[in-house]
Amino acid sequence: MKKLFARTAALLCAAIACSAGAQDFPTKPLRMVVPFAPGGGADFVARAIAAPLAKRLGQPVVVDNKPGAGAVLGADIVAKAPADGHTLLYTTPGPQMTSPYLMARLPYDPVHDLVPVSEVAIVPNVLVVNKNLPVHSIEELIAYAKANPGKVNFASVATAKPSPLLPGVPPIAQTLKGFDAAPVNYISVPKKTPRAVIDRLNREINAVLASPELKEQFAANGVVPQGSTPEEMAALVRSEAAKWKKVIETSGARID
């Protein structure tokens, strides 16, 4: 009975300490690690949300660019950081959705070492063709590529739904059902970060994304704000990882 009481008391004290720590959060400047070079799309979005997020949290949010190894370097820094909510990872699909299947090994566990906080943005892409190419639709492009094997170079990254930034331009999914290859942007923290801290970050991030000023800034740069709950983002990580695992394994793509 004494052992049970002692164990219960210890758990209660730990819970109280965790709650108190979460109420005090943040206690110092936050570090938002961006695993890409300055000046790119991810860097722009990270800096766009950092300033208003800092105002809401009452502490500076410092964007720290750590490019290298396809975003793996920055992700590893955050995965090994203290789990107190003061180190954030602003990232795209690489660290948790594609790199686990493209690379033989990673210095962190992509499933367990990073916990999603919120989705941040979708960056729609547009399919364009050379004006001299005799195609005017997805169907015509597919037919032309089949009739001319090896002569057409292409890239794929697009959203499943029409973009509000491009009214009248249909998504590829309208022709190819289920086609969705837009790079989701989201924020994660190290595992074991207190849930109360994650909830605070999620609440403030989503408030920033809902502001008219940020929406206008994003729209001018072709970015669509997209918030979420931690659970919704975690589910998206799982579904996107499963999708890209199949694509990567089917294609045989590898990074050594």
C-alpha positions as YAML, in Angstrom:
chain: A
units: angstrom
residues:
- id: 1
  name: MET
  ca: [0.00, 0.00, 0.00]
- id: 2
  name: LYS
  ca: [2.85, 2.38, 0.87]
- id: 3
  name: LYS
  ca: [4.52, 1.67, -2.49]
- id: 4
  name: LEU
  ca: [1.26, 2.32, -4.32]
- id: 5
  name: PHE
  ca: [0.75, 5.58, -2.44]
- id: 6
  name: ALA
  ca: [4.31, 6.69, -3.15]
- id: 7
  name: ARG
  ca: [3.97, 5.88, -6.84]
- id: 8
  name: THR
  ca: [0.65, 7.73, -7.08]
- id: 9
  name: ALA
  ca: [2.10, 10.75, -5.30]
- id: 10
  name: ALA
  ca: [5.10, 10.78, -7.66]
- id: 11
  name: LEU
  ca: [2.86, 10.66, -10.71]
- id: 12
  name: LEU
  ca: [0.68, 13.45, -9.30]
- id: 13
  name: CYS
  ca: [3.71, 15.64, -8.64]
- id: 14
  name: ALA
  ca: [5.02, 15.02, -12.15]
- id: 15
  name: ALA
  ca: [1.65, 15.96, -13.64]
- id: 16
  name: ILE
  ca: [1.50, 19.16, -11.57]
- id: 17
  name: ALA
  ca: [5.04, 20.11, -12.59]
- id: 18
  name: CYS
  ca: [4.25, 19.45, -16.25]
- id: 19
  name: SER
  ca: [1.09, 21.56, -16.04]
- id: 20
  name: ALA
  ca: [2.93, 24.41, -14.35]
- id: 21
  name: GLY
  ca: [5.66, 24.31, -16.97]
- id: 22
  name: ALA
  ca: [3.10, 24.46, -19.76]
- id: 23
  name: GLN
  ca: [1.36, 27.44, -18.18]
- id: 24
  name: ASP
  ca: [4.67, 29.33, -18.05]
- id: 25
  name: PHE
  ca: [5.52, 28.51, -21.69]
- id: 26
  name: PRO
  ca: [7.31, 30.09, -23.41]
- id: 27
  name: THR
  ca: [10.03, 31.21, -21.01]
- id: 28
  name: LYS
  ca: [12.64, 32.17, -23.62]
- id: 29
  name: PRO
  ca: [12.99, 32.86, -27.38]
- id: 30
  name: LEU
  ca: [11.80, 30.10, -29.71]
- id: 31
  name: ARG
  ca: [14.01, 28.65, -32.42]
- id: 32
  name: MET
  ca: [12.23, 27.75, -35.66]
- id: 33
  name: VAL
  ca: [14.54, 25.49, -37.63]
- id: 34
  name: VAL
  ca: [14.01, 25.65, -41.40]
- id: 35
  name: PRO
  ca: [15.93, 22.79, -43.08]
- id: 36
  name: PHE
  ca: [16.37, 24.75, -46.31]
- id: 37
  name: ALA
  ca: [18.48, 27.66, -47.53]
- id: 38
  name: PRO
  ca: [17.27, 31.25, -47.05]
- id: 39
  name: GLY
  ca: [15.17, 32.77, -49.81]
- id: 40
  name: GLY
  ca: [13.12, 29.74, -50.80]
- id: 41
  name: GLY
  ca: [9.39, 29.10, -50.44]
- id: 42
  name: ALA
  ca: [9.61, 27.36, -47.06]
- id: 43
  name: ASP
  ca: [11.87, 30.11, -45.73]
- id: 44
  name: PHE
  ca: [9.40, 32.78, -46.85]
- id: 45
  name: VAL
  ca: [6.44, 31.13, -45.14]
- id: 46
  name: ALA
  ca: [8.39, 30.44, -41.95]
- id: 47
  name: ARG
  ca: [9.46, 34.08, -41.69]
- id: 48
  name: ALA
  ca: [5.95, 35.29, -42.53]
- id: 49
  name: ILE
  ca: [4.47, 33.45, -39.55]
- id: 50
  name: ALA
  ca: [7.41, 33.94, -37.17]
- id: 51
  name: ALA
  ca: [6.81, 37.63, -36.47]
- id: 52
  name: PRO
  ca: [3.06, 37.47, -35.68]
- id: 53
  name: LEU
  ca: [3.60, 34.21, -33.77]
- id: 54
  name: ALA
  ca: [6.20, 35.95, -31.62]
- id: 55
  name: LYS
  ca: [3.73, 38.69, -30.77]
- id: 56
  name: ARG
  ca: [1.13, 36.18, -29.67]
- id: 57
  name: LEU
  ca: [3.58, 34.14, -27.60]
- id: 58
  name: GLY
  ca: [5.35, 37.11, -26.04]
- id: 59
  name: GLN
  ca: [8.79, 35.80, -27.01]
- id: 60
  name: PRO
  ca: [10.95, 36.22, -30.14]
- id: 61
  name: VAL
  ca: [10.71, 33.46, -32.76]
- id: 62
  name: VAL
  ca: [14.08, 33.17, -34.47]
- id: 63
  name: VAL
  ca: [14.19, 31.49, -37.88]
- id: 64
  name: ASP
  ca: [17.31, 29.33, -38.12]
- id: 65
  name: ASN
  ca: [18.14, 27.98, -41.60]
- id: 66
  name: LYS
  ca: [19.88, 24.60, -41.45]
- id: 67
  name: PRO
  ca: [19.95, 23.25, -45.03]
- id: 68
  name: GLY
  ca: [21.50, 19.93, -45.93]
- id: 69
  name: ALA
  ca: [20.82, 16.30, -46.82]
- id: 70
  name: GLY
  ca: [17.35, 16.96, -48.19]
- id: 71
  name: ALA
  ca: [16.10, 18.54, -44.93]
- id: 72
  name: VAL
  ca: [17.44, 15.64, -42.84]
- id: 73
  name: LEU
  ca: [20.06, 17.80, -41.10]
- id: 74
  name: GLY
  ca: [17.51, 20.29, -39.76]
- id: 75
  name: ALA
  ca: [15.05, 17.58, -38.80]
- id: 76
  name: ASP
  ca: [17.73, 15.76, -36.83]
- id: 77
  name: ILE
  ca: [18.59, 18.94, -34.91]
- id: 78
  name: VAL
  ca: [14.98, 19.33, -33.78]
- id: 79
  name: ALA
  ca: [14.50, 15.62, -33.07]
- id: 80
  name: LYS
  ca: [17.41, 15.78, -30.60]
- id: 81
  name: ALA
  ca: [16.47, 19.14, -29.05]
- id: 82
  name: PRO
  ca: [14.96, 19.50, -25.55]
- id: 83
  name: ALA
  ca: [11.26, 18.62, -25.60]
- id: 84
  name: ASP
  ca: [10.07, 21.89, -24.11]
- id: 85
  name: GLY
  ca: [8.41, 23.53, -27.13]
- id: 86
  name: HIS
  ca: [11.13, 26.12, -27.66]
- id: 87
  name: THR
  ca: [12.58, 24.38, -30.72]
- id: 88
  name: LEU
  ca: [10.28, 23.98, -33.73]
- id: 89
  name: LEU
  ca: [10.76, 22.32, -37.10]
- id: 90
  name: TYR
  ca: [9.20, 24.07, -40.08]
- id: 91
  name: THR
  ca: [9.23, 21.47, -42.78]
- id: 92
  name: THR
  ca: [7.84, 19.92, -45.95]
- id: 93
  name: PRO
  ca: [7.27, 16.23, -46.83]
- id: 94
  name: GLY
  ca: [10.94, 15.14, -46.80]
- id: 95
  name: PRO
  ca: [11.81, 14.35, -43.16]
- id: 96
  name: GLN
  ca: [8.78, 12.20, -42.34]
- id: 97
  name: MET
  ca: [7.04, 11.34, -45.62]
- id: 98
  name: THR
  ca: [9.61, 10.68, -48.36]
- id: 99
  name: SER
  ca: [13.15, 10.49, -46.93]
- id: 100
  name: PRO
  ca: [12.40, 7.34, -44.89]
- id: 101
  name: TYR
  ca: [11.86, 5.47, -48.17]
- id: 102
  name: LEU
  ca: [14.45, 7.27, -50.30]
- id: 103
  name: MET
  ca: [17.36, 6.91, -47.86]
- id: 104
  name: ALA
  ca: [18.83, 3.75, -46.43]
- id: 105
  name: ARG
  ca: [19.00, 5.20, -42.91]
- id: 106
  name: LEU
  ca: [18.17, 8.37, -41.04]
- id: 107
  name: PRO
  ca: [19.79, 9.74, -37.86]
- id: 108
  name: TYR
  ca: [16.36, 10.01, -36.22]
- id: 109
  name: ASP
  ca: [13.17, 7.97, -36.08]
- id: 110
  name: PRO
  ca: [10.80, 9.65, -38.59]
- id: 111
  name: VAL
  ca: [7.71, 8.16, -36.95]
- id: 112
  name: HIS
  ca: [8.40, 8.68, -33.25]
- id: 113
  name: ASP
  ca: [10.99, 11.44, -32.83]
- id: 114
  name: LEU
  ca: [8.92, 14.29, -34.29]
- id: 115
  name: VAL
  ca: [5.39, 15.21, -33.19]
- id: 116
  name: PRO
  ca: [3.22, 17.32, -35.55]
- id: 117
  name: VAL
  ca: [1.82, 20.56, -34.14]
- id: 118
  name: SER
  ca: [-0.10, 22.01, -37.08]
- id: 119
  name: GLU
  ca: [-0.31, 22.21, -40.82]
- id: 120
  name: VAL
  ca: [0.71, 25.68, -41.98]
- id: 121
  name: ALA
  ca: [0.34, 26.04, -45.72]
- id: 122
  name: ILE
  ca: [-0.18, 24.45, -49.10]
- id: 123
  name: VAL
  ca: [1.92, 25.67, -51.99]
- id: 124
  name: PRO
  ca: [-0.06, 24.93, -55.18]
- id: 125
  name: ASN
  ca: [1.87, 24.14, -58.33]
- id: 126
  name: VAL
  ca: [0.79, 24.68, -61.91]
- id: 127
  name: LEU
  ca: [1.36, 22.42, -64.92]
- id: 128
  name: VAL
  ca: [2.61, 24.45, -67.87]
- id: 129
  name: VAL
  ca: [3.84, 23.39, -71.31]
- id: 130
  name: ASN
  ca: [5.97, 24.98, -73.97]
- id: 131
  name: LYS
  ca: [3.76, 27.08, -76.22]
- id: 132
  name: ASN
  ca: [5.08, 25.16, -79.24]
- id: 133
  name: LEU
  ca: [3.93, 21.81, -77.86]
- id: 134
  name: PRO
  ca: [0.71, 20.78, -79.67]
- id: 135
  name: VAL
  ca: [-1.32, 20.07, -76.51]
- id: 136
  name: HIS
  ca: [-4.02, 22.06, -74.73]
- id: 137
  name: SER
  ca: [-5.24, 19.70, -71.99]
- id: 138
  name: ILE
  ca: [-4.09, 16.94, -69.66]
- id: 139
  name: GLU
  ca: [-5.61, 14.33, -71.96]
- id: 140
  name: GLU
  ca: [-3.73, 15.69, -74.97]
- id: 141
  name: LEU
  ca: [-0.47, 15.84, -73.00]
- id: 142
  name: ILE
  ca: [-0.82, 12.20, -71.92]
- id: 143
  name: ALA
  ca: [-1.61, 11.13, -75.47]
- id: 144
  name: TYR
  ca: [1.36, 13.08, -76.86]
- id: 145
  name: ALA
  ca: [3.73, 11.59, -74.26]
- id: 146
  name: LYS
  ca: [2.57, 8.06, -75.10]
- id: 147
  name: ALA
  ca: [3.00, 8.70, -78.82]
- id: 148
  name: ASN
  ca: [6.48, 10.19, -78.28]
- id: 149
  name: PRO
  ca: [8.22, 8.01, -75.68]
- id: 150
  name: GLY
  ca: [11.35, 9.51, -74.21]
- id: 151
  name: LYS
  ca: [10.80, 12.95, -75.74]
- id: 152
  name: VAL
  ca: [8.78, 14.67, -73.02]
- id: 153
  name: ASN
  ca: [10.34, 15.89, -69.79]
- id: 154
  name: PHE
  ca: [7.95, 16.72, -66.97]
- id: 155
  name: ALA
  ca: [7.63, 17.39, -63.24]
- id: 156
  name: SER
  ca: [4.71, 16.50, -60.96]
- id: 157
  name: VAL
  ca: [3.83, 18.60, -57.61]
- id: 158
  name: ALA
  ca: [-0.22, 19.79, -57.79]
- id: 159
  name: THR
  ca: [-3.26, 20.02, -55.42]
- id: 160
  name: ALA
  ca: [-6.36, 17.85, -55.57]
- id: 161
  name: LYS
  ca: [-8.68, 20.85, -55.43]
- id: 162
  name: PRO
  ca: [-8.78, 24.07, -57.46]
- id: 163
  name: SER
  ca: [-6.61, 26.83, -56.05]
- id: 164
  name: PRO
  ca: [-8.38, 30.02, -54.92]
- id: 165
  name: LEU
  ca: [-5.34, 31.84, -56.27]
- id: 166
  name: LEU
  ca: [-6.03, 30.62, -59.82]
- id: 167
  name: PRO
  ca: [-9.79, 30.81, -60.46]
- id: 168
  name: GLY
  ca: [-10.81, 28.96, -63.59]
- id: 169
  name: VAL
  ca: [-7.73, 26.73, -63.71]
- id: 170
  name: PRO
  ca: [-8.83, 23.10, -63.15]
- id: 171
  name: PRO
  ca: [-6.73, 20.76, -60.98]
- id: 172
  name: ILE
  ca: [-5.02, 17.76, -62.57]
- id: 173
  name: ALA
  ca: [-7.22, 15.60, -60.34]
- id: 174
  name: GLN
  ca: [-10.19, 16.65, -62.42]
- id: 175
  name: THR
  ca: [-8.74, 14.49, -65.19]
- id: 176
  name: LEU
  ca: [-6.64, 12.03, -63.18]
- id: 177
  name: LYS
  ca: [-8.82, 11.14, -60.21]
- id: 178
  name: GLY
  ca: [-6.97, 11.23, -56.89]
- id: 179
  name: PHE
  ca: [-3.90, 13.05, -58.22]
- id: 180
  name: ASP
  ca: [-2.50, 15.09, -55.33]
- id: 181
  name: ALA
  ca: [1.17, 15.97, -55.05]
- id: 182
  name: ALA
  ca: [1.23, 19.36, -53.37]
- id: 183
  name: PRO
  ca: [4.03, 19.91, -50.84]
- id: 184
  name: VAL
  ca: [2.39, 20.30, -47.45]
- id: 185
  name: ASN
  ca: [4.16, 22.65, -45.02]
- id: 186
  name: TYR
  ca: [3.83, 22.02, -41.30]
- id: 187
  name: ILE
  ca: [5.42, 22.45, -37.88]
- id: 188
  name: SER
  ca: [6.68, 19.69, -35.60]
- id: 189
  name: VAL
  ca: [8.35, 19.49, -32.21]
- id: 190
  name: PRO
  ca: [10.49, 16.84, -30.47]
- id: 191
  name: LYS
  ca: [8.77, 13.81, -28.98]
- id: 192
  name: LYS
  ca: [7.73, 14.06, -25.32]
- id: 193
  name: THR
  ca: [6.90, 17.74, -25.71]
- id: 194
  name: PRO
  ca: [4.06, 18.33, -23.17]
- id: 195
  name: ARG
  ca: [0.62, 18.19, -24.72]
- id: 196
  name: ALA
  ca: [-0.33, 21.49, -23.12]
- id: 197
  name: VAL
  ca: [2.62, 23.15, -24.89]
- id: 198
  name: ILE
  ca: [1.64, 21.58, -28.22]
- id: 199
  name: ASP
  ca: [-1.93, 22.82, -27.74]
- id: 200
  name: ARG
  ca: [-0.70, 26.36, -27.02]
- id: 201
  name: LEU
  ca: [1.49, 26.38, -30.11]
- id: 202
  name: ASN
  ca: [-1.32, 24.96, -32.22]
- id: 203
  name: ARG
  ca: [-3.79, 27.56, -30.99]
- id: 204
  name: GLU
  ca: [-1.45, 30.48, -31.68]
- id: 205
  name: ILE
  ca: [-0.30, 29.19, -35.07]
- id: 206
  name: ASN
  ca: [-3.87, 28.76, -36.26]
- id: 207
  name: ALA
  ca: [-4.76, 32.24, -35.02]
- id: 208
  name: VAL
  ca: [-1.87, 33.66, -37.06]
- id: 209
  name: LEU
  ca: [-2.99, 31.74, -40.16]
- id: 210
  name: ALA
  ca: [-6.52, 33.13, -39.82]
- id: 211
  name: SER
  ca: [-5.42, 36.76, -39.85]
- id: 212
  name: PRO
  ca: [-6.40, 38.80, -42.95]
- id: 213
  name: GLU
  ca: [-2.92, 40.33, -43.11]
- id: 214
  name: LEU
  ca: [-1.21, 36.96, -43.39]
- id: 215
  name: LYS
  ca: [-3.74, 35.67, -45.91]
- id: 216
  name: GLU
  ca: [-3.06, 38.69, -48.10]
- id: 217
  name: GLN
  ca: [0.70, 38.24, -47.79]
- id: 218
  name: PHE
  ca: [0.43, 34.54, -48.63]
- id: 219
  name: ALA
  ca: [-1.85, 35.14, -51.62]
- id: 220
  name: ALA
  ca: [0.62, 37.63, -53.11]
- id: 221
  name: ASN
  ca: [3.23, 34.87, -53.09]
- id: 222
  name: GLY
  ca: [1.10, 31.95, -54.29]
- id: 223
  name: VAL
  ca: [0.67, 30.33, -50.87]
- id: 224
  name: VAL
  ca: [-2.58, 29.09, -49.32]
- id: 225
  name: PRO
  ca: [-2.74, 29.12, -45.47]
- id: 226
  name: GLN
  ca: [-3.91, 25.79, -44.11]
- id: 227
  name: GLY
  ca: [-4.15, 25.15, -40.38]
- id: 228
  name: SER
  ca: [-5.10, 21.94, -38.58]
- id: 229
  name: THR
  ca: [-5.24, 20.20, -35.23]
- id: 230
  name: PRO
  ca: [-2.24, 18.11, -34.12]
- id: 231
  name: GLU
  ca: [-4.29, 14.96, -34.72]
- id: 232
  name: GLU
  ca: [-5.26, 16.02, -38.25]
- id: 233
  name: MET
  ca: [-1.64, 16.75, -39.09]
- id: 234
  name: ALA
  ca: [-0.48, 13.46, -37.64]
- id: 235
  name: ALA
  ca: [-3.07, 11.63, -39.76]
- id: 236
  name: LEU
  ca: [-1.89, 13.54, -42.83]
- id: 237
  name: VAL
  ca: [1.72, 12.55, -42.13]
- id: 238
  name: ARG
  ca: [0.67, 8.89, -41.97]
- id: 239
  name: SER
  ca: [-1.43, 8.98, -45.14]
- id: 240
  name: GLU
  ca: [1.16, 10.95, -47.14]
- id: 241
  name: ALA
  ca: [3.96, 8.66, -45.96]
- id: 242
  name: ALA
  ca: [1.98, 5.60, -47.10]
- id: 243
  name: LYS
  ca: [1.29, 7.23, -50.47]
- id: 244
  name: TRP
  ca: [4.89, 8.22, -51.15]
- id: 245
  name: LYS
  ca: [6.21, 4.88, -49.90]
- id: 246
  name: LYS
  ca: [4.23, 3.18, -52.65]
- id: 247
  name: VAL
  ca: [5.33, 5.70, -55.29]
- id: 248
  name: ILE
  ca: [9.00, 5.50, -54.31]
- id: 249
  name: GLU
  ca: [9.08, 1.72, -54.11]
- id: 250
  name: THR
  ca: [7.30, 1.38, -57.45]
- id: 251
  name: SER
  ca: [9.69, 3.80, -59.14]
- id: 252
  name: GLY
  ca: [12.79, 2.30, -57.57]
- id: 253
  name: ALA
  ca: [14.08, 5.76, -56.60]
- id: 254
  name: ARG
  ca: [16.88, 5.79, -53.99]
- id: 255
  name: ILE
  ca: [19.29, 8.32, -52.48]
- id: 256
  name: ASP
  ca: [22.58, 6.77, -51.38]
...
